Amino acid sequence: MPEAFVHAHASHCESGVMSSLLRHQGPPMSEAMAFGLASALSFAYLPFIRINGLPLVSFRMPPRAIIKGLERSLGLSMRFETFRSPSDGMARLDALLDAGKLVGLQTSVFWLPYFPPDLRFHFNAHNLLVYGRERDEYLISDPVGETTVRCAREDLQKARFAKGVLAPKGLLYFVTKPPLAPDWARLGRRALARTARIMLAPLPLIGVRGMRLLARQIERLPLADGGERARLYIGNIVRMQEEIGTGGGGFRFLYASFLQELAEKTGYTILDGLAARLVEIGDRWREFALAAARMIRGRDALAPPVLAAQLRALAADEKLFFQNLHRAQRAWAL
Amino acid sequence: MRESEVPQEGSRTLAGHRKAVYAVAENGKLRLVPSRGWEVEEIVTRQAVEDLERRAEQARARARAGQSSPLEYHMYRARMDLELLSQTTGLWRWRVRRHFRPAVFSRLPLALKQRYAAALGVSVEALGKAE
């Protein structure tokens, strides 16, 4: 078992896993830093990926973007392994743990018994760390949990070899070469550029334009069936924004925390002002969620155009914000 | 969001757990704050869970009435849909749909029943009943 492994509570699984994994290797790495440096903030409306008949709405980059992004920018080496046979996958995990490795796994939330029952959906890209094993029980540091947990072998195997969209195929990963001492200013500046570029991308489904397109879809939701489908549709957006471990406001608060930390580490204080602005935008997202939830519960009349207008206002705010971020990044003399 | 505004509403969807959110502390810095839940999250989570439960309930009624096999009920009970069950079992969708017919399901070979049971996390006996 890796000695002195320290569990840390995090809002999001992938950034939480990476920050714990890196911290275990030496350099301090907060969740917010891991998230921001990997340019993980985003917005995407992907109507061709449907889960239970509802389109995918995401407030971050696709799964594994944080792991890959940090691997690239911090110059660490990681090894990724997938398995065709579950028993091979479990044997390899055991061997790595016996060798004292801290191992990351991709799993399906549905098969993890320690999760609250209401949150156990078939989401296949949940990341967690295994730091040891006692006979048939694995010692798990799940970043979205406050404390470490245990999981039986059979359950963990099911979770690692779940099928469907983003099937993990038993994916495990570990660090083979620790990261270099990071040059925060250089890495931070590059990460800001990437995020601004994604949020302002001239693509209809991504970033600010994706938000506007989603607003248009919300406006057109049919209400002929008594609003049943419309309620599920907007409920799904709010779930992606708040419920599934985003740190609140669709990762906006988490990213603001990254901006503050970067300002502190580099002395580039313009980022502090941007962080404060992003907190305000995050609050607007929370208001959007609240308005949607009230309509779902029937406390307010179901009015998709009202939500669409809120989303358009958010798109306008974020457009301005990311333009300013882009400008600040370009003006950053290193 | 200020630290003092972080909702601590004891959402039942969190089942006593606390989730991490980021909020602005007294000193103006954002920091991680554990939250006992926000009613908004509870509403949308329960909405999704109840939608799946409703589908399971309807499938159970159909199975009781002999219009559908218990397999359809168990699929929804495991929070799956046709697409996911087909991917999990490696069977084509039309085959799974065919197995929703009670007459076809009752003649299903044991090997196939075992495949479904493993995919859905139930025993073969339980799979034969919509309970």
Interface residues (C-beta under 8 A of the other chain):
Chain A: H9 A10 S11 E31 A32 N52 G53 F110 W111 P116 P117 D118 L119 R120 F121 H122 V144 G145 E146 K158 A162 K163 G164 V165 A167 R231 L232 G235 N236 V238 R239 E242 E243 G245 G247 G248 G249 F253 L254 A256 S257 Q260 A275 V279 G282 D283 R286 A289 L290 A292 A293 I296 R297
Chain B: M1 R12 T13 L14 A15 G16 H17 R18 K19 A20 V21 Y22 A23 V24 K29 L30 R31 L32 P34 W38 E39 V40 E41 I43 V44 T45 R46 Q47 A48 V49 D51 L52 A78 R79 M80 D81 E83 L84 Q87 T88 G90 A119 G121
